[in-house]
């Protein structure tokens, strides 16, 4: 089971999650009987959980139950070399199955310069929008969302044609 943004759950839900982790049992909404399951959890957060424990935002007992194996993945802006690979995968996943969509060099340059405060979720959104707005099988700077132009002073309006 993958639980995203685990660092933002309220205390009541933390208590329930801890009970589930300790017993492997849960009750479906509206039912009275508990179900026993064998599960493994993968948790994700952008919060420093040990810091959240110190602040009293995360239960210490839950933290130790969750903190079995930790992987810290740097934000996208600190691993820019991943961007072309991620874009390629996203284009393949979300692109038109009938044609091969490509990213122009100019558009890739803009994406490589951007800071990506929204990390991979933001990149995914940008690529999805770009695929939808592209007039051809090549995504150009004109197909990128406008907020990228604001940051890099690129005029992303399509030139007028006669």
GIPE-V480228 format. One record per pair of residues at least 12 apart in sequence whose ideal C-beta (glycine too) atoms are under 6 Angstrom apart, sorted by the first residue. I is the first residue (numbers start at 1). GAP is how many residues later the second one is. D is the distance in Angstrom with one decimal. If there is no record, write none. Layout:
I GAP D
I GAP D
This chain:
1 38 5.6
1 40 5.3
2 40 4.8
3 40 5.1
4 40 4.9
5 40 5.8
6 37 4.3
6 39 4.9
7 38 3.6
7 40 2.9
7 42 5.8
7 45 5.6
14 45 5.0
14 48 5.2
18 44 4.6
21 44 4.9
24 12 5.8
24 13 5.8
43 23 5.7
49 14 5.6
75 44 5.6
76 40 4.2
76 43 4.8
76 44 5.9
77 38 5.1
77 39 5.1
80 32 6.0
83 29 5.9
87 16 5.9
87 40 6.0
90 34 5.9
90 37 4.4
94 34 5.4
94 37 5.7
95 36 5.5
99 38 5.0
101 36 5.3
102 36 5.2
103 36 5.0
104 34 5.3
104 36 4.8
106 35 5.0
107 32 5.2
107 33 5.5
107 34 5.0
107 37 5.9
110 31 5.7
110 38 5.6
110 42 5.9
113 39 5.9
126 19 5.7
129 16 5.2
130 13 4.7
130 14 5.5
141 13 5.9
141 15 5.6
142 14 5.6
142 16 4.7
